[in-house]
Amino acid sequence: MGKIFVFDTTLRDGEQTPGVNLGMNEKIEIARQLESLGVDIIEVGFPTSSKADFEACQAASKAVGKTVAALCRATLPEIQATYDAIKESKSPRIHIVLATSDLHLEHKLRMSRKDALKTAIESVAFAKTLSRDVEFSCEDASRTDPEFLQEVICQVIAAGASTVSVPDTVGFCLPDEYAAMVSGVIAHVPNIGNAILAAHCHNDLGLAVSNTIAALRAGATQFEACINGIGERAGNCALEEVVMALEIKRELGIAHNVDISKFSRVSARVASLTGVPVPLCKAIVGQNAFSHQSGIHQHGILANPLTYQIISPQSIGRQESAIVLGKLSGKHAFASKLERLGYAFEQPQIDALFADFKNVASKKREISDDDLEALITNRLIAGNEFYSLESFQIQSGNKMMSMASICLVHEGNPFTEAALGDGPIDASYNAISRIVGGEWHLASYDIKAVTEGVDALGEVVVRVRHNGQDYTGKGLSTDIIEASIHAYLNAINRVMATTSPV
């Protein structure tokens, strides 16, 4: 069947996971990891959603040498702005989306089929004047009248679309139904040979991977997916699951450019930077994916791993961490270690991380790869610190209300407030809210040790609700109260970085 194109949309569709708000540094790092993974197209975001996302898409698109896509609606101003965000990339792709199902046309767009077709043609024709690479997605294709879907696809290809996507936007299809839709497009769109046909599946029925593979077998030449299957509602197609299925089922004859040995690292990096943990039993990259508890299974694995493992952990890059750094380690050894872990930082970033490393090394006897990964993530998520922690003092006990005194720095000026609370963390958050002002509802709070031992680094992940929207914040420290304060501030700073649309 030949080689297919792998389109990663972790930074766009994946970022639509509730509570996920990626800053510029996080987008750049994930984009670089995706490039190292070998995906063919990296969709960096939805630039017109906000000024912050425009700038993040712009920075991420310049940081990699792959084809970079960005999403926009079928309006000329949005198409222009989207191109402006990614035009400095090596190979920019304008990705236009317009719903084609009668349900969406009537109730969401208030548009007739005739008007939708006209809009689709005009938008693609305009995008083609800006970029040679234009993708058009027929949103809710799986619930679109087949004849109208085929007409739209034929017309947008004629207008200049080099890729057309038929999304199962709400995860509606069974595999045979989705394959039939793809086959119908191939059979009845006369100019389909002039474009790449893409599958884009959501996981509402848990069938995104199955539907994607069915589409590829039916003749689709691109699939769109997210690392770890993240995304809104039940998530998107999990990229690593499709690729590994193609690896195991090589008799299908479907080739790709993905380096599967990078899956473990990239999965962990995406989970850390988005704050969306990988489920223990997640296929391919879950912690339990290669664990065997049953005695029968253990005996079989010891005799021959193939008895109960169709994939070796080494093939996806799962290796044991090695402790090689300590408080006496120098900057050269530190920089070398970062490189071996798969990072490519500029010298100012290395200097900042080395300072963080030395700070932790003074408190911990041993520094593991997990410690370093945690420090890097903490530095990347910091982003624009509209408010930064200067100092905190806590008074707490089992027979008294906790009191926290917090000093934050904003625009170079210190602000101090004290507040009571039900425990030291609640008191700290109350004091911070007094300084910042406004309503900040703590929707969730999660704490875990990211490394081992009594001196382990603690990671706190919070979800803060502000003006009806959730924002994720993360904090890291050997002091769990300090980590909690950093997490809360990180979420607030993300809100502050969100501005009005471009």
Secondary structure, 3 states (H helix, E strand, C coil): CEECEEEECCCCCHHHCCCCCCCHHHHHHHHHHHHHHCCCEEECCCHHHCHHHHHHHHHHHHHCCCEEEEEEECCHHHHHHHHHHHCCCCEEEEEEEEECCHHHHHHHHCCCHHHHHHHHHHHHHHHHHHCCEEEEEEECHHHCCHHHHHHHHHHHHHHCCCEEEEEECCCCCCHHHHHHHHHHHHHHCCCHHHCEEEEEEECCCCCHHHHHHHHHHHCCCEEEEEHHHCCCCCCECEHHHHHHHHHHCHHHCEECCCCHHHHHHHHHHHHHHHCCCCCCCCCCCCCCCCCCCCHHHHHHHHHCHHHCCCCCHHHHCCCCCCCCECCCCCHHHHHHHHHHCCCCCCHHHHHHHHHHHHHHHCCCCCECHHHHHHHHHHHHHHCCCCCEEEEEEEEEECCEEEEEEEEEEECCEEEEEEEEECCHHHHHHHHHHHHHCCCCEEEEEEEEECCCCCCCCEEEEEEEEECCEEEEEEEEECCHHHHHHHHHHHHHHHHHHCCCCC
